């Protein structure tokens, strides 16, 4: 793993100098290493640059950012530096909305248009649920949500010391995404591909399809089998789809 003196970006595999860069944004509580399997599968034709949020892994001593707009502003300068060659974004769950917000900033502030924006496992920015309040729960309540989404190994959930390390970042991320209210008419000009799981307990199919309202550059919508972390069961198909869309 390398990070080129930038605390926000992690790279896992060498790639060609002219390879398209796929910037990947993790889910709430997640870290850059979640995208290691995808980086390995896409190399060397596509280079994965995974975003590492503060408050986890080697950045665990840094304070978490619990406001999504502030997080997008903090990520933006590092991603802007990558725009010397073609860029695409991939974001899952909270990462989907964060990727969208950073893509908006790239277009508005730097005139940079993505090759493709992939949004996964999250309802559209214009769809809100007032019942979202995981960040207000006690520790047991937050852990219960993690268990319901089936994205964390049970051994981790049952380890009190490990959970005490994870919970601050997880709670901050949930506060960021649950209090986020994007502009209803916010839209990027790049093509968008939206993915969702047919059994996701937190995202309804029509809520995911509503991402179409947030791009003027063409929209592709795909429903895959599985729950909130359906990506874990579809790595080969996901890899081929990304390669096809990015011409690699």
N, C-alpha and C positions, 0 to 999 in steps of 0.2 A: 504494500500500500504506500502510495506517495501523496504528498499534498502541495508540493511546489511552493512552500512558504506561505500558503494561503490557508488560514484556519477553517475556511468554509468548504473547500473542495477536496474530495478524496478520489484518487484514481487507483484502480486495481490491476489493470492489464495494459501492456504496451500497445500502441496503435500506430498506424501510418500517420505521417505528418499532415496529410490532407484529409484524414478521416473526419466524417461528421461527428460532432460531439453531442451526446445525449445527456443532458443534465437531469439527474433524477432526484426527486424530492420525497423523503420518507413520510410515513404516516405518523399520527400522534403517538409519541413515546418511542418512535423508531429511530434508527441511526443509519448512517451511510452504508454500513456493512450489509444491510438488508439487500442491497443491489449487487453484491459480489457475484452471485450466480448468473445474473443477467449480464454483467460486465464480461464475465468469462465466456458466455455463450455468444456475445456480439463481437468480441475481438477477433481479428484486428481491424475489420472494416469499419466498425463504429466504436468510438471511444466513450465509455461511460464516465461522467464526472458527477459523482454523488455528493449531495449537499450534506454537510455535517452540522446539525444544530448545536448550539451551546447547551451545556448541562448534561452531556452524556459522553460515554467512552472517554477518549483522551481530553475532551473539553468539559469533563464533569465538574471541574472547579469553577467554571464560568456561570454567571447567573443566567437562568432561563429567560426567554422572551415570551411573555404571555399575551401579546397583542399581535394579531396576524399582519396588520398593516406595517407595524414596526419591524416585524420579522422579515417581511418582503423588502422593506427599505434597507435592512441590514445585509440581506443576501445580494441585493441588486448589484453593488459595485463589483463584487467578485465575478458574478456571471457576466457582467458587461465586458470584463477583460477577456472573456472567452470568445467574443464575437468577431474575432479576426478570421474565423472560418465558420462554415455552416453550423447552425445550432438547432437542436430540437429539445423539447422538454418532456419528461414523463413524471407524473405525480400520482401517488396513491393515497386515497382517503384525505386527510388534512393536506397532504402533499399536493393533491390535485388543485385545491384552491390556492395554495401558495404558489404553485407553478403558474397558474393563471394570473395572479396578481403581479408576479415578476415579469411575465410576458407582456402585460399591459405597460409596465414601467419601461421595458425595453423599447416598445413601439413609441410611447409618448415622449420619452426623454432622449432616446438615442436613434430613433428611426430604424431600429433593428427588428426585422420580421423573422419569426421562427420558420423552419422548414415544416414542422408539424408540432402540435401540442397534444400530447396524450394525457387524458384525464381518466382516472380509474378509481372505482370504489367510493364515489362521493356524489351526492346530489348537486345539482347546478347551484352556482352562487346566488341565484335569485330565489331559491327555495330554502325556506327557513322553518325550523320546528321550535316553537317556544318551549317544548318539553325537554329540550336538550339542557341538562344540568349536571352532567357527570362531574364537572370540575367542582361542584358544590358538595359532593358526597364526601363521607368520611373515607378513610383508607380502605375499609372493607368494601364499600360501595364501588370505589374505583376498580378494585381487584375483581369484583363481580362482573363489571363491564368487560374487562379484559378476558375473563373466562367465557363470557357470552359470545365474544367475537372470534374465539378459537384461534387466535393468532400468536399466543404465547404458550410455551411449553408448561405443562402442569408443575414440573419440578421447580421452575422459576417462581411460579405463583405461590408455591408452598415454602419458599425460602424467605423467612422474615428479613434477614440481613440484606439479601439481594434486593428485595422489594423496597426497602427503605432507601436504597440508592436510586431505584428506578422511579419511584412515585413522584418526586418533585418535578422532574421533566415531564412525566406523563400528565400530571395535573395542570402544569403550565400550558402544555399543548392543547389540552381539552378546553381550557379557558380561552385560548386564542381562537380556536375554531368555533366554539359554541357562542362566543360573543361577536363573531365576525358578521358584519352586514355589508355585503358588497352592493355597489350601485346596480339597480335592476337592469339598466340599459348598458352596462359595461360590456364591451365586446372587443375581441382581437380580430385581426385581419388574416391571420394564418389559418391553414387547415387544422381541423381538430378531429381526433379520434377518441371516442368515449367508450370505456369498457365498464361493465357491471356484472355482478354475480346474480344468478337467478334466484338464489336463496339467501341473499344478504339481508340480515335482520334489521339493518339500519338504513338501507337505501332501496326505495321502490323503483321499479323499472322506469316509470314515467318521470320520476324525479331526476334520474340519471339522463334520460333522453332530453330533458330541458336544457342541457348544455348547448344544444343546437342554437338556442337564442343568444349565445354569447360568442359567436364567431360569424364573420361574413366571408370566410375563406373556404367553405366547403366542410361538410360534416359527415362522419362515418360513425355508426353506432353498432356496438356488438355486445350481445348478452352471452356470457359463458356460464357453465355450470359451476356451482359452488357458492360459498358464503362470502363474508366480508374479505377474507384473504384467499379468494379464488385464484389469484395469480400464482400461488404456490403450487397449484395442480396443473398449470398450463404454461410452464416455462418454454417448452419447445414451440408451441403454437404462437406464444407471445414473441419469441425471438424471430420467427419467420415473418410475422406480421410487421414488426419494426423494420427488419431488413428490407422487406418489400416496399414499405412506405418511404424509406430513406434511400432507396436505390442502391443498397449495399449488397 
